[in-house]
Amino acid sequence: MVSLNTGRSMWNLYWTAVPKKAGLTRCGKSCRLRWTNYLRPNLKHESFTPHEEELIVRLHATVGSRWSIIAQQLPGRTNNNVKNYWNTKLKKKALRNGN
């Protein structure tokens, strides 16, 4: 089994080994992105709350599309998660409201 709790300098080697050890046809980069954006145990999978929506709109007005900065203010949400939510749900709503 490949340990995911090692230092960053060794991550490339481990992410390359993950698909081989698991019998997957994914590449290491794909495994890393899947872990980062979907499988990590501390990620929220439920819908965004109205408070989170409001915070995203406010922060977007301040920092623009710097999704990693916005995601840092939303525990359990990734920059990819926030970006996708903005593009699919909030962008049109913000434009209608003049933001």
N, CA and C of each residue as an Amber inpcrd file, in Angstrom:
protein
   297
   0.8400000  -1.1880000   0.0000000   0.0000000   0.0000000   0.0000000
   0.8820000   1.2490000   0.0000000   0.4490000   2.2610000  -0.7050000
   1.1970000   3.5090000  -0.8050000   0.6860000   4.4720000   0.2590000
   1.5910000   5.0340000   1.0420000   1.2200000   5.9930000   2.0770000
   1.0270000   7.3700000   1.4600000  -0.0440000   8.0570000   1.8660000
  -0.3100000   9.4030000   1.3680000   0.1150000  10.4620000   2.3770000
   0.7610000  10.0520000   3.4620000   1.1460000  10.9800000   4.5260000
   2.6460000  11.2300000   4.5440000   3.2390000  11.5040000   3.4090000
   4.6740000  11.7570000   3.3380000   4.9240000  13.2030000   2.9520000
   6.1790000  13.6120000   2.9740000   6.5370000  14.9760000   2.5980000
   6.2630000  15.2570000   1.1400000   6.1080000  16.5370000   0.8060000
   5.7800000  16.9420000  -0.5650000   6.8260000  16.5140000  -1.5880000
   8.0930000  16.4460000  -1.1960000   9.1400000  16.1180000  -2.1640000
   8.9870000  14.7050000  -2.7150000   8.3370000  13.8380000  -1.9850000
   8.1660000  12.4540000  -2.4290000   6.8240000  12.2110000  -3.1170000
   5.9490000  13.1990000  -3.1360000   4.6040000  12.9930000  -3.6650000
   4.5950000  12.5350000  -5.1140000   5.4400000  13.0990000  -5.9610000
   5.4480000  12.6990000  -7.3700000   5.6860000  11.2130000  -7.5220000
   6.6430000  10.6810000  -6.7770000   6.9130000   9.2460000  -6.8500000
   5.7110000   8.4400000  -6.3950000   5.0650000   8.8790000  -5.3350000
   3.9190000   8.1410000  -4.8200000   2.7250000   8.2230000  -5.7500000
   2.4570000   9.4000000  -6.3030000   1.3080000   9.5200000  -7.1930000
   1.5150000   8.7170000  -8.4700000   2.7430000   8.5240000  -8.8830000
   3.0230000   7.6770000 -10.0380000   2.7500000   6.2200000  -9.6940000
   3.0290000   5.8360000  -8.4440000   2.8480000   4.4480000  -8.0200000
   1.3990000   4.1030000  -7.7030000   0.5820000   5.0740000  -7.3290000
  -0.7950000   4.8050000  -6.9000000  -1.5950000   4.0300000  -7.9390000
  -1.6730000   4.4790000  -9.1900000  -2.4960000   3.7280000 -10.1410000
  -1.9780000   2.3150000 -10.3900000  -0.6730000   2.1420000 -10.3820000
  -0.1100000   0.8040000 -10.5970000  -0.4970000  -0.1260000  -9.4610000
  -0.3330000   0.3600000  -8.2200000  -0.6550000  -0.4550000  -7.0460000
  -2.1420000  -0.7770000  -6.9710000  -2.9790000   0.1520000  -7.4110000
  -4.4230000  -0.0340000  -7.3240000  -4.9990000  -0.7260000  -8.5550000
  -4.1660000  -0.9950000  -9.5520000  -4.6470000  -1.6400000 -10.7660000
  -5.4850000  -0.7200000 -11.6380000  -5.1990000   0.5650000 -11.5910000
  -5.9580000   1.5420000 -12.3700000  -5.2230000   1.8960000 -13.6560000
  -5.9700000   2.3960000 -14.6220000  -5.3500000   2.8480000 -15.8650000
  -5.1380000   4.3610000 -15.8630000  -5.4690000   5.0150000 -14.7690000
  -5.2360000   6.4590000 -14.6520000  -3.7460000   6.7370000 -14.5330000
  -3.3590000   7.9560000 -14.9000000  -1.9730000   8.3760000 -14.6720000
  -1.8640000   8.9330000 -13.2490000  -0.6490000   9.1500000 -12.8000000
  -0.4290000   9.6750000 -11.4580000  -1.0670000  11.0330000 -11.2430000
  -0.9880000  11.9000000 -12.2520000  -1.5710000  13.2350000 -12.1390000
  -3.0800000  13.1450000 -11.9470000  -3.7160000  12.2680000 -12.6860000
  -5.1540000  12.0860000 -12.5650000  -5.5320000  11.5810000 -11.1730000
  -4.7420000  10.6600000 -10.6240000  -4.9940000  10.1570000  -9.2660000
  -4.8440000  11.2760000  -8.2420000  -3.8130000  12.0920000  -8.3940000
  -3.5900000  13.2000000  -7.4640000  -4.7510000  14.1890000  -7.5160000
  -5.2020000  14.5400000  -8.7200000  -6.3110000  15.4800000  -8.8500000
  -7.6040000  14.9020000  -8.2880000  -7.8320000  13.6100000  -8.5020000
  -9.0320000  12.9590000  -7.9570000  -9.0040000  13.0170000  -6.4320000
  -7.8450000  12.7260000  -5.8320000  -7.7050000  12.7980000  -4.3760000
  -7.9260000  14.2350000  -3.8960000  -7.2570000  15.1850000  -4.5440000
  -7.3090000  16.5830000  -4.1190000  -8.7150000  17.1590000  -4.2030000
  -9.4360000  16.8660000  -5.2680000 -10.7210000  17.5140000  -5.5180000
 -11.9490000  16.7310000  -5.0810000 -11.8220000  15.4060000  -4.8290000
 -13.0160000  14.6150000  -4.5350000 -12.8960000  13.6510000  -3.3590000
 -11.7530000  13.0370000  -3.1530000 -11.6640000  11.9260000  -2.2140000
 -11.1260000  12.2700000  -0.8300000 -10.4800000  13.4060000  -0.6740000
  -9.9350000  13.7590000   0.6490000 -11.0530000  13.7410000   1.6880000
 -10.7900000  13.1590000   2.8500000 -11.8540000  13.0270000   3.8550000
 -12.3550000  14.3560000   4.4280000 -11.5940000  15.4230000   4.3390000
 -12.0290000  16.6960000   4.9200000 -12.8280000  17.5670000   3.9480000
 -13.1620000  17.0590000   2.7700000 -13.9220000  17.8490000   1.7990000
 -15.4170000  17.7660000   2.0750000 -16.1090000  18.8670000   1.8270000
 -17.5640000  18.9040000   1.9400000 -18.1520000  18.4610000   0.6060000
 -19.1440000  17.5890000   0.6720000 -19.8000000  17.1350000  -0.5560000
 -21.2450000  17.6190000  -0.6370000 -21.7120000  18.2430000   0.4340000
 -23.0800000  18.7450000   0.4130000 -23.1420000  20.0700000  -0.3500000
 -24.3450000  20.5200000  -0.6020000 -24.5480000  21.7590000  -1.3580000
 -23.9430000  22.9480000  -0.6290000 -23.6280000  23.9740000  -1.4030000
 -23.1450000  25.2170000  -0.8190000 -24.2820000  25.8610000  -0.0260000
 -23.9490000  26.4450000   1.0990000 -24.9450000  27.1280000   1.9230000
 -25.1460000  28.5460000   1.3950000 -26.2630000  29.1840000   1.7620000
 -26.4440000  30.5870000   1.3650000 -25.3030000  31.4820000   1.8670000
 -24.7920000  31.1980000   3.0600000 -23.6620000  31.9740000   3.5910000
 -22.4270000  31.7980000   2.6980000 -22.1520000  30.5630000   2.2600000
 -21.0060000  30.3180000   1.3770000 -21.1920000  31.0330000   0.0440000
 -22.4160000  30.9890000  -0.5030000 -22.6940000  31.6890000  -1.7580000
 -22.4090000  33.1800000  -1.6220000 -22.9030000  33.7710000  -0.5450000
 -22.6980000  35.2020000  -0.3090000 -21.2110000  35.5280000  -0.1830000
 -20.4810000  34.6830000   0.5230000 -19.0480000  34.8970000   0.7020000
 -18.3040000  34.7970000  -0.6310000 -18.6720000  33.8380000  -1.4640000
 -18.0360000  33.6910000  -2.7800000 -18.2730000  34.9420000  -3.6200000
 -19.5080000  35.4270000  -3.6470000 -19.8360000  36.6170000  -4.4410000
 -19.0500000  37.8230000  -3.9320000 -19.0100000  38.0070000  -2.6070000
 -18.2780000  39.1400000  -2.0260000 -16.7890000  39.0630000  -2.3260000
 -16.2110000  37.8730000  -2.1260000 -14.7750000  37.7170000  -2.3660000
 -14.4380000  37.8450000  -3.8480000 -15.3130000  37.3410000  -4.7120000
 -15.0730000  37.4620000  -6.1480000 -15.0520000  38.9320000  -6.5560000
 -15.9190000  39.7330000  -5.9490000 -15.9310000  41.1700000  -6.2420000
 -14.6280000  41.8320000  -5.7890000 -13.9970000  41.2640000  -4.7650000
 -12.7660000  41.8340000  -4.2200000 -11.5120000  41.3150000  -4.9090000
 -11.3900000  39.9850000  -5.0400000 -10.1420000  39.3930000  -5.5500000
 -10.2720000  38.8150000  -6.9520000 -11.4670000  38.9060000  -7.5360000
 -11.6580000  38.3600000  -8.8780000 -11.6600000  36.8420000  -8.8600000
 -11.2120000  36.2510000  -9.9310000 -11.2710000  34.7930000 -10.0670000
 -10.0200000  34.1100000  -9.5150000  -9.5850000  34.5300000  -8.3610000
  -8.4550000  33.8840000  -7.6730000  -9.0520000  32.8390000  -6.7380000
  -9.4320000  31.7050000  -7.3470000 -10.2300000  30.6870000  -6.6700000
  -9.5450000  30.0940000  -5.4480000  -8.2360000  29.9570000  -5.4700000
  -7.5600000  29.3750000  -4.3090000  -7.6560000  30.3100000  -3.1040000
  -7.6170000  31.6060000  -3.3270000  -7.7670000  32.5640000  -2.2230000
  -9.1860000  32.4980000  -1.6680000 -10.1680000  32.4120000  -2.5540000
 -11.5630000  32.3110000  -2.1190000 -11.7800000  30.9980000  -1.3680000
 -11.2580000  29.8940000  -1.8920000 -11.4530000  28.5790000  -1.2650000
 -10.8240000  28.5090000   0.1200000  -9.7600000  29.2630000   0.3580000
  -9.1330000  29.2700000   1.6860000 -10.0900000  29.7960000   2.7510000
 -11.0710000  30.5760000   2.3550000 -12.0530000  31.1220000   3.2980000
 -13.2530000  30.2020000   3.4800000 -13.2780000  29.0950000   2.7400000
 -14.3910000  28.1460000   2.7970000 -13.8580000  26.7640000   3.1620000
 -13.7620000  26.4510000   4.4460000 -13.2120000  25.1530000   4.8560000
 -13.9650000  23.9880000   4.2080000 -13.1950000  23.0420000   3.6880000
 -13.7860000  21.8680000   3.0610000 -14.1140000  22.0330000   1.5910000
 -13.8440000  23.2030000   1.0370000 -14.1010000  23.4580000  -0.3890000
 -12.7690000  23.6500000  -1.1010000 -12.6550000  23.0910000  -2.2950000
 -11.4330000  23.2490000  -3.0810000 -11.5880000  24.4180000  -4.0480000
 -10.4570000  24.8980000  -4.5560000 -10.5200000  25.9830000  -5.5360000
 -11.2970000  25.5390000  -6.7760000 -11.1360000  24.2940000  -7.1800000
 -11.8570000  23.7650000  -8.3350000 -13.3590000  23.7120000  -8.0550000
 -13.7200000  23.3000000  -6.8590000 -15.1130000  23.2220000  -6.4370000
 -15.7650000  24.6130000  -6.4600000 -15.0700000  25.5990000  -5.9200000
 -15.5820000  26.9740000  -5.8720000 -15.6970000  27.5440000  -7.2830000
 -14.6750000  27.3280000  -8.1060000 -14.6850000  27.8270000  -9.4900000
 -15.8590000  27.2340000 -10.2640000 -16.0630000  25.9300000 -10.1580000
 -17.1660000  25.2870000 -10.8750000 -18.5160000  25.7940000 -10.3850000
 -18.6370000  25.9930000  -9.0780000 -19.9000000  26.5010000  -8.5280000
 -20.1630000  27.9210000  -9.0300000 -19.1310000  28.7340000  -9.0550000
 -19.2770000  30.0980000  -9.5750000 -19.7460000  30.0640000 -11.0280000
 -19.0700000  29.2810000 -11.8510000 -19.3680000  29.2670000 -13.2860000
 -20.7240000  28.6630000 -13.6130000 -21.2050000  27.7230000 -12.8060000
 -22.4800000  27.0750000 -13.1240000 -23.6740000  27.6870000 -12.4090000
 -23.4600000  28.2940000 -11.2450000 -24.6040000  28.7690000 -10.4620000
 -24.5950000  30.2660000 -10.1570000 -23.4510000  30.8010000  -9.8080000
 -23.4300000  32.1550000  -9.2550000 -23.1330000  33.2630000 -10.2500000
 -22.4300000  32.9710000 -11.3230000 -22.0160000  34.0240000 -12.2570000
 -23.2240000  34.7750000 -12.8180000 -24.2140000  34.0520000 -13.3040000
 -25.3980000  34.6910000 -13.8790000 -26.1670000  35.4680000 -12.8230000
 -26.2750000  34.8750000 -11.6240000 -26.9780000  35.5460000 -10.5290000
 -26.2660000  36.8470000 -10.1530000 -24.9430000  36.8190000 -10.0920000
 -24.1640000  38.0110000  -9.7440000 -24.3050000  39.0850000 -10.8230000
 -24.3130000  38.6800000 -12.0890000 -24.4680000  39.6510000 -13.1790000
 -25.8430000  40.3140000 -13.1380000 -26.8720000  39.5230000 -12.8250000
 -28.2250000  40.0840000 -12.7160000 -28.3170000  41.1050000 -11.5840000
 -27.5740000  40.8460000 -10.5030000 -27.6090000  41.7390000  -9.3390000
 -26.6070000  42.8810000  -9.4450000 -25.8770000  42.9570000 -10.5460000
 -24.9520000  44.0610000 -10.7720000 -23.5930000  43.9030000 -10.1330000
 -23.1940000  42.6910000  -9.7530000 -21.8600000  42.4500000  -9.1520000
 -20.8690000  42.0600000 -10.2080000
